[in-house]
């Protein structure tokens, strides 16, 4: 059984960098409600692998889906879009 070959890419903000080689990224999204036609805001926190420990809190980053790296880590850092401060 093979996958589709496409990896999901998410963009978000780093909210924690305390762990070694791991960052926590807050990913925000909006979805329109089908009946009420109102926008619903959703947010999700994902743990991502940062091999070089180069991200800091507040950085805007893109993460890509990967194989399971630990119990909760399923993403890895793709690029730093914008540095904080």
MOPAC internal coordinates of N, CA, C and O (Angstrom, degrees):
PM7 1SCF
backbone

  N    0.0000 0     0.00 0     0.00 0    0    0    0
  C    1.4356 1     0.00 0     0.00 0    1    0    0
  C    1.5271 1   108.55 1     0.00 0    2    1    0
  O    1.2310 1   119.98 1   -58.00 1    3    2    1
  N    1.3005 1   117.65 1   122.00 1    3    2    1
  C    1.4597 1   120.57 1  -178.42 1    5    3    2
  C    1.5191 1   109.68 1  -112.76 1    6    5    3
  O    1.2310 1   120.98 1   -24.18 1    7    6    5
  N    1.3453 1   115.72 1   155.82 1    7    6    5
  C    1.4553 1   121.86 1  -179.68 1    9    7    6
  C    1.5196 1   111.02 1   -81.89 1   10    9    7
  O    1.2310 1   121.35 1     6.77 1   11   10    9
  N    1.3183 1   115.03 1  -173.23 1   11   10    9
  C    1.4599 1   120.09 1  -178.39 1   13   11   10
  C    1.5174 1   111.79 1   -80.90 1   14   13   11
  O    1.2310 1   120.10 1   164.50 1   15   14   13
  N    1.3381 1   117.41 1   -15.50 1   15   14   13
  C    1.4554 1   119.81 1   179.94 1   17   15   14
  C    1.5110 1   113.69 1    88.96 1   18   17   15
  O    1.2310 1   120.19 1   175.92 1   19   18   17
  N    1.3194 1   117.24 1    -4.08 1   19   18   17
  C    1.4620 1   120.55 1   179.26 1   21   19   18
  C    1.5224 1   109.05 1  -103.70 1   22   21   19
  O    1.2310 1   121.37 1   -47.43 1   23   22   21
  N    1.3278 1   114.98 1   132.57 1   23   22   21
  C    1.4499 1   120.17 1   176.19 1   25   23   22
  C    1.5206 1   108.91 1  -100.77 1   26   25   23
  O    1.2310 1   120.75 1   -42.48 1   27   26   25
  N    1.3189 1   116.18 1   137.52 1   27   26   25
  C    1.4559 1   119.87 1   178.85 1   29   27   26
  C    1.5216 1   109.89 1   -75.09 1   30   29   27
  O    1.2310 1   121.13 1   -39.48 1   31   30   29
  N    1.3111 1   115.44 1   140.52 1   31   30   29
  C    1.4677 1   121.84 1   177.36 1   33   31   30
  C    1.5185 1   107.04 1  -122.63 1   34   33   31
  O    1.2310 1   120.52 1   -50.70 1   35   34   33
  N    1.3387 1   116.61 1   129.30 1   35   34   33
  C    1.4565 1   122.13 1   178.86 1   37   35   34
  C    1.5228 1   109.53 1  -120.13 1   38   37   35
  O    1.2310 1   120.72 1   -29.49 1   39   38   37
  N    1.3152 1   116.24 1   150.51 1   39   38   37
  C    1.4662 1   121.79 1   176.00 1   41   39   38
  C    1.5149 1   108.10 1  -117.14 1   42   41   39
  O    1.2310 1   120.83 1   -38.78 1   43   42   41
  N    1.3253 1   116.02 1   141.22 1   43   42   41
  C    1.4565 1   119.76 1  -179.45 1   45   43   42
  C    1.5092 1   112.06 1  -167.48 1   46   45   43
  O    1.2310 1   121.68 1    10.23 1   47   46   45
  N    1.3257 1   114.39 1  -169.77 1   47   46   45
  C    1.4516 1   122.67 1  -177.45 1   49   47   46
  C    1.5174 1   109.66 1  -116.17 1   50   49   47
  O    1.2310 1   120.39 1   -42.44 1   51   50   49
  N    1.3194 1   116.85 1   137.56 1   51   50   49
  C    1.4645 1   121.35 1   178.60 1   53   51   50
  C    1.5250 1   108.45 1   -74.27 1   54   53   51
  O    1.2310 1   120.78 1   -55.93 1   55   54   53
  N    1.3344 1   116.11 1   124.07 1   55   54   53
  C    1.4621 1   120.31 1   179.34 1   57   55   54
  C    1.5257 1   111.87 1  -109.63 1   58   57   55
  O    1.2310 1   119.65 1   167.06 1   59   58   57
  N    1.3364 1   118.27 1   -12.94 1   59   58   57
  C    1.4602 1   120.95 1   177.48 1   61   59   58
  C    1.5192 1   109.45 1  -153.52 1   62   61   59
  O    1.2310 1   121.19 1   -41.22 1   63   62   61
  N    1.3433 1   115.32 1   138.78 1   63   62   61
  C    1.4649 1   120.65 1   176.14 1   65   63   62
  C    1.5272 1   110.24 1  -136.08 1   66   65   63
  O    1.2310 1   120.10 1  -154.66 1   67   66   65
  N    1.3313 1   117.41 1    25.34 1   67   66   65
  C    1.4579 1   121.83 1  -175.35 1   69   67   66
  C    1.5258 1   113.30 1   -72.40 1   70   69   67
  O    1.2310 1   119.99 1   150.91 1   71   70   69
  N    1.3246 1   117.62 1   -29.09 1   71   70   69
  C    1.4598 1   120.74 1  -177.30 1   73   71   70
  C    1.5256 1   110.65 1   -80.68 1   74   73   71
  O    1.2310 1   120.73 1   -24.94 1   75   74   73
  N    1.3259 1   116.22 1   155.06 1   75   74   73
  C    1.4526 1   121.17 1   179.58 1   77   75   74
  C    1.5262 1   109.37 1   -76.49 1   78   77   75
  O    1.2310 1   120.51 1   -57.20 1   79   78   77
  N    1.3191 1   116.64 1   122.80 1   79   78   77
  C    1.4684 1   124.53 1   178.14 1   81   79   78
  C    1.5280 1   113.36 1    61.18 1   82   81   79
  O    1.2310 1   120.28 1  -155.99 1   83   82   81
  N    1.3241 1   117.08 1    24.01 1   83   82   81
  C    1.4673 1   121.81 1   178.75 1   85   83   82
  C    1.5184 1   109.44 1  -138.22 1   86   85   83
  O    1.2310 1   121.06 1   -42.55 1   87   86   85
  N    1.3284 1   115.58 1   137.45 1   87   86   85
  C    1.4585 1   120.91 1   173.71 1   89   87   86
  C    1.5247 1   108.15 1  -125.13 1   90   89   87
  O    1.2310 1   121.02 1   -25.62 1   91   90   89
  N    1.3295 1   115.65 1   154.38 1   91   90   89
  C    1.4582 1   121.57 1   174.06 1   93   91   90
  C    1.5189 1   106.42 1  -108.61 1   94   93   91
  O    1.2310 1   120.92 1   -55.18 1   95   94   93
  N    1.3358 1   115.84 1   124.82 1   95   94   93
  C    1.4611 1   121.80 1  -175.45 1   97   95   94
  C    1.5186 1   109.04 1  -114.42 1   98   97   95
  O    1.2310 1   120.38 1   -51.61 1   99   98   97
  N    1.3386 1   116.88 1   128.39 1   99   98   97
  C    1.4548 1   122.57 1   176.17 1  101   99   98
  C    1.5250 1   107.94 1   -91.68 1  102  101   99
  O    1.2310 1   120.77 1   -62.23 1  103  102  101
  N    1.3305 1   116.13 1   117.77 1  103  102  101
  C    1.4638 1   122.21 1  -178.45 1  105  103  102
  C    1.5241 1   107.63 1  -108.78 1  106  105  103
  O    1.2310 1   120.59 1   -60.23 1  107  106  105
  N    1.3273 1   116.48 1   119.77 1  107  106  105
  C    1.4617 1   121.38 1   179.95 1  109  107  106
  C    1.5241 1   109.56 1  -105.33 1  110  109  107
  O    1.2310 1   120.94 1   -36.27 1  111  110  109
  N    1.3394 1   115.81 1   143.73 1  111  110  109
  C    1.4636 1   120.02 1   177.74 1  113  111  110
  C    1.5221 1   109.35 1  -145.09 1  114  113  111
  O    1.2310 1   121.01 1   -19.15 1  115  114  113
  N    1.3155 1   115.67 1   160.85 1  115  114  113
  C    1.4585 1   122.28 1   175.87 1  117  115  114
  C    1.5142 1   108.46 1  -125.70 1  118  117  115
  O    1.2310 1   121.34 1   -39.77 1  119  118  117
  N    1.3344 1   115.04 1   140.23 1  119  118  117
  C    1.4501 1   120.13 1   177.90 1  121  119  118
  C    1.5220 1   107.63 1  -135.81 1  122  121  119
  O    1.2310 1   120.50 1   -39.19 1  123  122  121
  N    1.3073 1   116.66 1   140.81 1  123  122  121
  C    1.4559 1   120.96 1  -179.39 1  125  123  122
  C    1.5239 1   109.81 1   -87.54 1  126  125  123
  O    1.2310 1   120.63 1   -49.77 1  127  126  125
  N    1.3145 1   116.39 1   130.23 1  127  126  125
  C    1.4610 1   121.17 1   178.82 1  129  127  126
  C    1.5238 1   109.31 1   -72.12 1  130  129  127
  O    1.2310 1   120.26 1   -46.68 1  131  130  129
  N    1.3264 1   117.10 1   133.32 1  131  130  129
  C    1.4638 1   120.54 1  -172.74 1  133  131  130
  C    1.5287 1   112.51 1   -68.08 1  134  133  131
  O    1.2310 1   119.65 1   142.26 1  135  134  133
  N    1.3231 1   118.28 1   -37.74 1  135  134  133
  C    1.4555 1   119.51 1  -177.54 1  137  135  134
  C    1.5302 1   112.24 1   -88.78 1  138  137  135
  O    1.2310 1   120.37 1   132.29 1  139  138  137
  N    1.3095 1   116.91 1   -47.71 1  139  138  137
  C    1.4597 1   120.46 1  -173.08 1  141  139  138
  C    1.5303 1   112.89 1   -89.09 1  142  141  139
  O    1.2310 1   120.24 1   170.59 1  143  142  141
  N    1.3228 1   117.15 1    -9.41 1  143  142  141
  C    1.4612 1   123.78 1   177.22 1  145  143  142
  C    1.5254 1   112.48 1    54.34 1  146  145  143
  O    1.2310 1   120.92 1  -145.43 1  147  146  145
  N    1.3180 1   115.84 1    34.57 1  147  146  145
  C    1.4542 1   122.74 1   177.16 1  149  147  146
  C    1.5132 1   107.32 1  -107.31 1  150  149  147
  O    1.2310 1   120.39 1   -29.52 1  151  150  149
  N    1.3028 1   116.86 1   150.48 1  151  150  149
  C    1.4573 1   119.40 1   178.46 1  153  151  150
  C    1.5258 1   109.88 1   -85.93 1  154  153  151
  O    1.2310 1   121.20 1   -49.18 1  155  154  153
  N    1.3131 1   115.32 1   130.82 1  155  154  153
  C    1.4553 1   122.02 1   179.13 1  157  155  154
  C    1.5161 1   107.52 1  -106.50 1  158  157  155
  O    1.2310 1   120.79 1   -52.70 1  159  158  157
  N    1.3373 1   116.09 1   127.30 1  159  158  157
  C    1.4614 1   120.47 1   178.84 1  161  159  158
  C    1.5165 1   109.16 1   -91.69 1  162  161  159
  O    1.2310 1   120.94 1   -47.56 1  163  162  161
  N    1.3166 1   115.80 1   132.44 1  163  162  161
  C    1.4631 1   122.24 1   177.37 1  165  163  162
  C    1.5171 1   108.48 1  -124.36 1  166  165  163
  O    1.2310 1   120.61 1   -29.52 1  167  166  165
  N    1.3226 1   116.44 1   150.48 1  167  166  165
  C    1.4579 1   119.67 1   173.57 1  169  167  166
  C    1.5205 1   108.37 1  -140.27 1  170  169  167
  O    1.2310 1   121.40 1   -29.19 1  171  170  169
  N    1.2980 1   114.93 1   150.81 1  171  170  169
  C    1.4558 1   121.86 1  -176.36 1  173  171  170
  C    1.5233 1   107.89 1  -144.87 1  174  173  171
  O    1.2310 1   120.59 1   -39.59 1  175  174  173
  N    1.3209 1   116.48 1   140.41 1  175  174  173
  C    1.4638 1   121.60 1   178.15 1  177  175  174
  C    1.5213 1   107.83 1  -107.68 1  178  177  175
  O    1.2310 1   120.64 1   -56.44 1  179  178  177
  N    1.3246 1   116.38 1   123.56 1  179  178  177
  C    1.4619 1   120.89 1   178.77 1  181  179  178
  C    1.5223 1   109.24 1  -120.33 1  182  181  179
  O    1.2310 1   121.12 1   -34.05 1  183  182  181
  N    1.3158 1   115.47 1   145.95 1  183  182  181
  C    1.4583 1   120.58 1   175.83 1  185  183  182
  C    1.5190 1   107.90 1   -94.42 1  186  185  183
  O    1.2310 1   120.72 1   -46.03 1  187  186  185
  N    1.3242 1   116.22 1   133.97 1  187  186  185
  C    1.4613 1   121.28 1  -176.89 1  189  187  186
  C    1.5227 1   110.01 1  -129.77 1  190  189  187
  O    1.2310 1   120.92 1   -29.00 1  191  190  189
  N    1.3242 1   115.84 1   151.00 1  191  190  189
  C    1.4595 1   122.74 1  -179.91 1  193  191  190
  C    1.5224 1   109.51 1   -84.43 1  194  193  191
  O    1.2310 1   120.99 1   -55.15 1  195  194  193
  N    1.3239 1   115.71 1   124.85 1  195  194  193
  C    1.4648 1   123.18 1   177.87 1  197  195  194
  C    1.5285 1   106.57 1  -121.50 1  198  197  195
  O    1.2310 1   120.38 1   -89.89 1  199  198  197
  N    1.3174 1   116.89 1    90.11 1  199  198  197
  C    1.4641 1   121.71 1  -170.95 1  201  199  198
  C    1.5202 1   113.09 1   -60.71 1  202  201  199
  O    1.2310 1   119.93 1   145.12 1  203  202  201
  N    1.3292 1   117.74 1   -34.88 1  203  202  201
  C    1.4577 1   119.95 1  -175.89 1  205  203  202
  C    1.5118 1   114.60 1   -95.48 1  206  205  203
  O    1.2310 1   119.54 1  -176.48 1  207  206  205
  N    1.3278 1   118.48 1     3.52 1  207  206  205
  C    1.4682 1   122.66 1  -175.75 1  209  207  206
  C    1.5323 1   111.04 1    50.68 1  210  209  207
  O    1.2310 1   120.27 1  -135.68 1  211  210  209
  N    1.3395 1   117.10 1    44.32 1  211  210  209
  C    1.4572 1   120.41 1  -175.04 1  213  211  210
  C    1.5214 1   114.01 1   -98.48 1  214  213  211
  O    1.2310 1   119.23 1   168.50 1  215  214  213
  N    1.3231 1   119.08 1   -11.50 1  215  214  213
  C    1.4611 1   121.55 1  -179.40 1  217  215  214
  C    1.5158 1   111.61 1   -85.65 1  218  217  215
  O    1.2310 1   121.01 1   -31.88 1  219  218  217
  N    1.3371 1   115.67 1   148.12 1  219  218  217
  C    1.4532 1   122.87 1   175.66 1  221  219  218
  C    1.5230 1   108.83 1  -125.48 1  222  221  219
  O    1.2310 1   120.36 1   -17.88 1  223  222  221
  N    1.3111 1   116.91 1   162.12 1  223  222  221
  C    1.4600 1   121.83 1   179.65 1  225  223  222
  C    1.5288 1   109.36 1   -60.46 1  226  225  223
  O    1.2310 1   120.91 1   -46.75 1  227  226  225
  N    1.3246 1   115.87 1   133.25 1  227  226  225
  C    1.4571 1   121.54 1   179.88 1  229  227  226
  C    1.5186 1   114.05 1    99.01 1  230  229  227
  O    1.2310 1   119.66 1   165.76 1  231  230  229
  N    1.3372 1   118.26 1   -14.24 1  231  230  229
  C    1.4654 1   120.73 1   178.76 1  233  231  230
  C    1.5199 1   110.37 1   -67.15 1  234  233  231
  O    1.2310 1   120.73 1   -37.33 1  235  234  233
  N    1.3328 1   116.21 1   142.67 1  235  234  233
  C    1.4674 1   121.01 1   172.31 1  237  235  234
  C    1.5169 1   106.99 1   -92.39 1  238  237  235
  O    1.2310 1   120.22 1   -52.95 1  239  238  237
  N    1.3338 1   117.19 1   127.05 1  239  238  237
  C    1.4617 1   121.48 1  -173.51 1  241  239  238
  C    1.5235 1   110.63 1  -134.24 1  242  241  239
  O    1.2310 1   121.60 1   -15.65 1  243  242  241
  N    1.3280 1   114.55 1   164.35 1  243  242  241
  C    1.4588 1   121.84 1   170.24 1  245  243  242
  C    1.5177 1   107.05 1  -118.67 1  246  245  243
  O    1.2310 1   120.57 1   -45.15 1  247  246  245
  N    1.3380 1   116.51 1   134.85 1  247  246  245
  C    1.4595 1   122.00 1   179.56 1  249  247  246
  C    1.5243 1   108.45 1  -121.67 1  250  249  247
  O    1.2310 1   121.22 1   -28.53 1  251  250  249
  N    1.3260 1   115.27 1   151.47 1  251  250  249
  C    1.4600 1   121.07 1  -178.04 1  253  251  250
  C    1.5196 1   108.69 1  -123.18 1  254  253  251
  O    1.2310 1   121.17 1   -34.23 1  255  254  253
  N    1.3113 1   115.38 1   145.77 1  255  254  253
  C    1.4569 1   121.86 1   179.98 1  257  255  254
  C    1.5333 1   110.14 1   -65.24 1  258  257  255
  O    1.2310 1   120.37 1   -35.60 1  259  258  257
  N    1.3263 1   116.91 1   144.40 1  259  258  257
  C    1.4664 1   120.13 1   179.81 1  261  259  258
  C    1.5248 1   109.10 1  -146.46 1  262  261  259
  O    1.2310 1   121.43 1     1.96 1  263  262  261
  N    1.3005 1   114.87 1  -178.04 1  263  262  261
  C    1.4594 1   119.47 1   176.10 1  265  263  262
  C    1.5235 1   108.80 1   -68.70 1  266  265  263
  O    1.2310 1   119.16 1   -18.71 1  267  266  265
  N    1.3235 1   119.20 1   161.29 1  267  266  265
  C    1.4611 1   119.71 1   178.24 1  269  267  266
  C    1.5282 1   111.17 1   -61.97 1  270  269  267
  O    1.2310 1   120.81 1   -55.91 1  271  270  269
  N    1.3289 1   116.06 1   124.09 1  271  270  269
  C    1.4572 1   121.63 1  -179.51 1  273  271  270
  C    1.5225 1   111.34 1   -99.81 1  274  273  271
  O    1.2310 1   120.06 1   157.02 1  275  274  273
  N    1.3102 1   117.48 1   -22.98 1  275  274  273
  C    1.4606 1   123.10 1   174.81 1  277  275  274
  C    1.5264 1   106.80 1  -158.96 1  278  277  275
  O    1.2310 1   120.46 1    13.25 1  279  278  277
  N    1.3214 1   116.73 1  -166.75 1  279  278  277
  C    1.4626 1   119.19 1  -177.08 1  281  279  278
  C    1.5292 1   111.96 1   -61.33 1  282  281  279
  O    1.2310 1   119.76 1   141.55 1  283  282  281
  N    1.3238 1   118.06 1   -38.45 1  283  282  281
  C    1.4584 1   121.01 1  -176.97 1  285  283  282
  C    1.5258 1   114.40 1  -115.22 1  286  285  283
  O    1.2310 1   119.69 1   166.72 1  287  286  285
  N    1.3264 1   118.20 1   -13.28 1  287  286  285
  C    1.4757 1   120.92 1  -175.75 1  289  287  286
  C    1.5233 1   110.71 1   -86.63 1  290  289  287
  O    1.2310 1   121.10 1   -62.72 1  291  290  289
  N    1.3446 1   115.51 1   117.28 1  291  290  289
  C    1.4656 1   121.78 1   178.72 1  293  291  290
  C    1.5218 1   111.85 1  -129.23 1  294  293  291
  O    1.2310 1   120.04 1  -170.12 1  295  294  293
  N    1.3323 1   117.52 1     9.88 1  295  294  293
  C    1.4554 1   123.16 1  -176.65 1  297  295  294
  C    1.5118 1   108.94 1  -132.46 1  298  297  295
  O    1.2310 1   120.61 1   -23.18 1  299  298  297
  N    1.3508 1   116.43 1   156.82 1  299  298  297
  C    1.4632 1   119.84 1   173.48 1  301  299  298
  C    1.5205 1   108.58 1  -136.29 1  302  301  299
  O    1.2310 1   121.59 1   -25.91 1  303  302  301
  N    1.3168 1   114.56 1   154.09 1  303  302  301
  C    1.4633 1   121.38 1  -176.76 1  305  303  302
  C    1.5209 1   110.08 1   -67.50 1  306  305  303
  O    1.2310 1   120.73 1   -51.52 1  307  306  305
  N    1.3339 1   116.21 1   128.48 1  307  306  305
  C    1.4592 1   121.30 1   177.46 1  309  307  306
  C    1.5289 1   109.67 1   -96.32 1  310  309  307
  O    1.2310 1   120.70 1   129.03 1  311  310  309
  N    1.3375 1   116.27 1   -50.97 1  311  310  309
  C    1.4629 1   120.00 1   178.98 1  313  311  310
  C    1.5191 1   110.18 1  -161.79 1  314  313  311
  O    1.2310 1   121.58 1   -22.17 1  315  314  313
  N    1.3196 1   114.57 1   157.83 1  315  314  313
  C    1.4660 1   120.97 1   172.98 1  317  315  314
  C    1.5253 1   105.94 1   -97.08 1  318  317  315
  O    1.2310 1   120.57 1   -64.10 1  319  318  317
  N    1.3130 1   116.51 1   115.90 1  319  318  317
  C    1.4575 1   122.10 1  -176.13 1  321  319  318
  C    1.5239 1   110.27 1   -78.85 1  322  321  319
  O    1.2310 1   120.76 1   135.58 1  323  322  321
  N    1.3468 1   116.15 1   -44.42 1  323  322  321
  C    1.4584 1   120.08 1  -176.96 1  325  323  322
  C    1.5217 1   108.96 1  -150.60 1  326  325  323
  O    1.2310 1   120.94 1   -46.93 1  327  326  325
  N    1.3226 1   115.80 1   133.07 1  327  326  325
  C    1.4654 1   121.29 1   178.27 1  329  327  326
  C    1.5207 1   110.22 1   -80.44 1  330  329  327
  O    1.2310 1   120.33 1   -29.96 1  331  330  329
  N    1.3223 1   116.97 1   150.04 1  331  330  329
  C    1.4643 1   120.31 1   177.60 1  333  331  330
  C    1.5127 1   110.58 1   -80.50 1  334  333  331
  O    1.2310 1   121.70 1   -25.72 1  335  334  333
  N    1.3220 1   114.36 1   154.28 1  335  334  333
  C    1.4624 1   121.44 1   173.91 1  337  335  334
  C    1.4540 1   113.08 1    69.52 1  338  337  335
  O    1.2310 1   120.10 1   180.00 1  339  338  337

